[in-house]
Amino acid sequence: MGEDLFWAIRGGGGTSYGIVISWKVKLVPVPPTVTVFTIYRVMKEGAIDLMSKWQSIAPRLHEDLLIRIVAQQIYEGGERQVQAGFNALFLGECVQLLELMETDFPELGMQRQDCKEMSWIESALYFAFYTSDISKEALLDRGTEPYRYFKAKSDFVKEPIPKSELEKVLSNMLDDYAGVIIMDPYGAKMDNISETATPFPHRKGNLYNIQYFTEWTQNDTTTYKKRMTWIRNIYDEMGPYVSTNPRAAYMNYRDLDLGVNELVGGISSYEKGRIWGEKYFKGNFENLALVKARVDPSDFFWNEQSVPPLFPGDPLPSFYSAA
């Protein structure tokens, strides 16, 4: 039971199995100096061509190099434009990174002045969009923002999206209520981890993950509806170009549009839960539900997308993989 439960809580969602009162974290080595950069391009500067190229090279870059794309609306010279930011982290120094970029992605035109060398913990601030004057102690701030509302959706991409569709998607981001699109590459070590090693199954075969994100501070119905319309429309637009059967999603971008739990006799229905659960966890969802039945059969730890219990009447199979 202990190993099964440990498997489930390492990626099965943080609200289904109980309360964790202590834990140990296994650290991995990082070099004393890492390098980051962000290079911005708008559509008239070839952003679409660069994004198209990125799709084919990002999943097979050196395993110490990650380049993601953050696409958003900007105002420049009084003109509304869509900007693609190529946002990178390299576990090493700039001189090494320059060599890799010249070989693997010369089209981006990275230069020495684009590099910023720092510690890994400082790079965590950088990737979270903190400004350079913010202390790393900001990472300890777990406070909430009571007047900030947001909606996120997600997809996984297995085949490169055609340039024509990328251009259409970016054009849709000129809308008054457009949000942000973030593309995170997969590949590298992700391809070497089994789908069942942890509950998170989206491993080999995925080129990248997409997060669609919109936020607002106005507490009014009009803003809410327009923000939700934008994100749902762009999600629908992307349907033909992303994973299918199921159309996969990332649990950390919890999306109630995918479905919610339905109580039957005070217990969440497993069959109803499968509608959203297999999008997050694929075949691992059944095993998560078996663990839930063992540790929380009354479904005390519940929310709209907590794992429902599954009661097969048989011993829990040894399904997990050593990670």
Secondary structure, 3 states (H helix, E strand, C coil): CHHHHHHHHCCCCCCCCCCCCCCCCCCCCCCCCEEEEEEEEEHHHCHHHHHHHHHHHHHHCCCCEEEEEEEEEEEECCEEEEEEEEEEEECCCHHHHHHHHHHHCHHHCCCHHHCEEECHHHHHHHHCCCCCCCCHHHHHCCCCCCCCEEEEEEEEECCCCCHHHHHHHHHHCCCCCCCEEEEEECCHHHHHCCCCCCCCCCCCCCCEEEEEEEEECCCCHHHHHHHHHHHHHHHHHCHHHCCCCCCCCCCCCCCHHHCCCCEECCEECHHHHHHHHHHHHCCHHHHHHHHHHHHCCCCCCCCCCCCCCCCCCCCCCCCCCCC
